[in-house]
């Protein structure tokens, strides 16, 4: 008996190998296309890059959110890991600023991921679980940095979301032409986060408003066409 | 003799009134479409909104740059005026921060203009002249604010460009859902600009690199189709 052909009890049956190959090609193509053009790239352009038909595309990924989740699962893992690394830093302020630099560098390295960090995908459960995990870690990171007196007391977790939106703006506008420009903006922002605060700030957006903004920014869901028989 | 039908010597002949009307409709439609969807909106969607054919559209505006220049001429005027107002402020630091808030508010009020401020349109001479005029004013504004000791000495004019890129990112990502969120990011950045500097900064991008970035971000030029006879 071939163990690869026979899953252990309770496991999903193995995907047909041509389907599996197509799925891998679609994910690899989407990674390249989203990384180059951002998340507004169309499902059709991903299918073209992968060399598969649009029906095959939609059979594997009935909605763009599912494709986004598959493509960025490992990036979101790395992002959540960066929070865990920062929490393990014995110097809370150093951990906090190191996390910011690492997370913004991930945005600069991948325009698609730059967008993912400023959006939310309610139906992509696994991706959102990792994001929530990262968010809870960030709240602890912020509390630790405030406790040392190095982080301004009025810093709000939503400021990290706004910072990622700002960084995405710089990264998208400068691109390959000035690939390190974002570092200067992030350094300025980190200096502004440092205590003592140099002045008051306008109120943070309410949590619900920011969530609506992140929903709004995400690419419109695409309804799957009727599947055909091609693979 | 009807003076409206006969231009004074040396003036361009008056536009036929239906053509004039179409031009006005196209500009109004483009203002609405770019303001809502940003500069990536297509020429076709502007023509649809204006209720004119695509050939009429291209006869008036053979390239997207020309349409952008016509739509944003008054916004760019207001932007250049904001620099002049800031230069007239007896308190150079107050003038400098007031200019930043005014210019970022212009971005927040118009997504299309948010993009215009981070791009360059070499063929749109009048628009670029106003931008250059504003830029020269900004350099004087920065020098004045540095002379008072309130603005950090390592502040570079390109930091204002990077700030507009960051602000465009926040404005585009938050939109109507959190319409004032950009104010908090801009307030943080202004605090980071204040002397004494809290640390060194990564080098500014070179002028040529930032210019390439602004060129790169601008919408791809569109070639005009053969004109037809409809107006």
Interface residues (C-beta under 8 A of the other chain):
Chain A: X118 X159 X162 X163 X165 X166 X167 X168 X169 X170 X172 X173 X174 X175 X176 X177 X178 X180 X181 X183 X184 X185 X187 X188 X189 X191 X192 X193 X194 X197 X198 X199 X201 X202 X203 X204 X205 X206 X209 X210 X212 X213 X214 X215 X216 X217
Chain B: X118 X159 X162 X163 X165 X166 X167 X168 X169 X170 X172 X173 X174 X175 X176 X177 X178 X180 X181 X183 X184 X185 X187 X188 X189 X191 X192 X193 X194 X197 X198 X199 X201 X202 X203 X204 X205 X206 X209 X210 X212 X213 X214 X215 X216 X217
